[in-house]
Each structure stands twice: as C-alpha cells, then as structure tokens.
Amino acid sequence: MKIINPGMPEPYKYETDYRKIPKKYLNSNIPEGRKMIKWAPFATMPQQYEIINQHIKDQSKTDKPILDELALRD
C-alpha cells in the first residue's frame, strides 16, 4: 500500500480523508481563496418562471372541507 502522508505518525500515514486527521498534523498554511461565491440568478425565460411560480402556489392550496349540517349551522 502506498504511503500518502509520509511525515505523519503511523495511524495517519495511509489516511486519505483529512477530516479524520487531527488538526495539529495538518498544514495550517493553506490559502483560503475567495470563500463563498454567490451566484446571481437571472431570468432567461420569464414565462417559465411564471409557470413554475404558479405550480408552487397551486401546491400550497388545500381543498375546502366538506361540512355536515351541524357544522354549517354553527
């Protein structure tokens, strides 16, 4: 078996998942990059968005309850 992490203690030499390796053995000088990239949606097909929104509204609708004579009287 190939040693993946040669500079680490014996139990972590063959570990491929960095989450299972204690933080003190990991390299702390890793650049963080740009963090989270926020994507801005844009409407390329407005008709499709209207139809989808209508489907979402229709899913939240419920049927009227069927009431008997006593409930109608109250």
N, C-alpha and C positions, 0 to 999 in steps of 0.2 A: 504494500500500500504506500502511496506517495505521501510524504510529509508536506502538509500545506503551510503550517506555521512553524518554521524551524526554530525560531527564537523563543518559543513559549514553553512552559512546563509540560511534562509528559501527558497529562489528561487532555490538553488543548491542542496538541500538535496536529491532530487529524480532524479537528472540528472545522466544519465549513460554515456553520451558522454563527455569525458574530454575536448574536443575542445571547448565546449560551456561554460566551467567554466573558469573564469578569472585566469590568471597566479598566481596572488597573493594568491589564495586559494589552489593552488596545492602544492604537496610535491616537493621541489626542490632538495631533497637528493636521487634522483633515479639514480642508476648506468646506464651508457650509453652502456655498453657492448663493443662489438668489432666493432661497426659501421657497415659499409657495407662489406659483404662477397663477394669477387669476385670469380666467378666460371670460371674455365678454361675449355673450351670445348676440347674434344678430338675426333678424327675421329675413330670410331669403325668400320664403313663401308665406306671405301673410294669411292667405286663405287656409293653409294647412294649420297654422296656429289657431285661427278662429275655430276650425272644426275640432281640433284637439281640446281647446278650452270648453267647447260645448259638450264634448264627451265627458270631461271631468265634472262639469256642472250636473249633467244627467246622472252620473254615478252616485252623486250625493243625495239625489231625490228619493223620497220614500212614498209608497202608496198610502192613500188615505185609509184610515182604519174603518172597518165595517162595524157600524154601531147597531145595537138592537134597540127595541122600542124604549126600554128603560133608560138607556144612555142618551137617546135622543130627547126624551122628556126632561132629563136633568139638565 
